[in-house]
């Protein structure tokens, strides 16, 4: 003979407090994941910029090795930006 199930409905179901706690934990995990993802993207951009600077430095050293009489200040002119043909096209329009 089976005994009747004496558990009440509230013992089998999730309470509102339990559901709220679960949702809050999930939101905290999601927020942490998005924050880490953003920092990873920033790190990748920094890494890419570092590699680009290394390439420019290597190209500059190779140029100076091929042209030993050239001065480093002749390579770039920081006081006056160089004009390119695109500026002329924009002014003509």
PyMOL commands that set and color helices and strands:
alter all, ss='L'
color gray80, all
select helices_A, chain A and resi 9-12+16-66+72-75+85-92
alter helices_A, ss='H'
color red, helices_A
deselect
rebuild
show_as cartoon
